[in-house]
Amino acid sequence: MQIDPRGPRFSALITTVVLAVVLITGSVWLLAVQAVVFAVGSVFGLRYSPYGVLYRRLIRPRLGPPGELEPEAPPRFAQTVGLVFAVVGVAGYTAGLTWLGAAATAAALAAAFLNAAFGFCLGCEMYLIIRRIWPGRQALVLADADKEV
C-alpha cells in the first residue's frame, strides 16, 4: 500500500509534542496513550492510527495532492519501533526506574523530532537496512531458481 508521506510527518509532529510533555511531566499515562497510538499504527496500519485519521480528515483536505507516494511498510515498522520504546518507557516509569522511562522516552522523542523537523524517519531507515541485510523470501526464491539451472 502507498501512503502520502506528509501523514507520517504530521504524526511525528504530534508525537514529538506528546513525548516532550511526557519528559517534562513524567506522566506514565500519557506515555501509555502514545504506546496505544503506536500499536494501532503498527498493527492496523497508518490510516487507522489516531494521528493518521486526524491527518486524513483535517489536514489533507486543505493540501493539494502529494507529489509522490511512499510504501507504508517502512513508516509502519517505525511505529513498531516507537511502540517498543514506549512500552520500555512505561515499564521504567511504572517500576520506579525513572531513568529508564526517561531514557526510552527521550530516544523515541529524538526519532520523532528527526522525522517531524527534517523528514528523516529513523525507523524507516532501520527498516531499509534490515531489508538489505535480511531480504527474506525474495532471496530464497532467487537461490532456489539458481539451483534449478
Beta strands, then each sheet from edge to edge (+ up, - down):
strand 1: 2-3
strand 2: 70-71
sheet 1: 1+ 2-
end
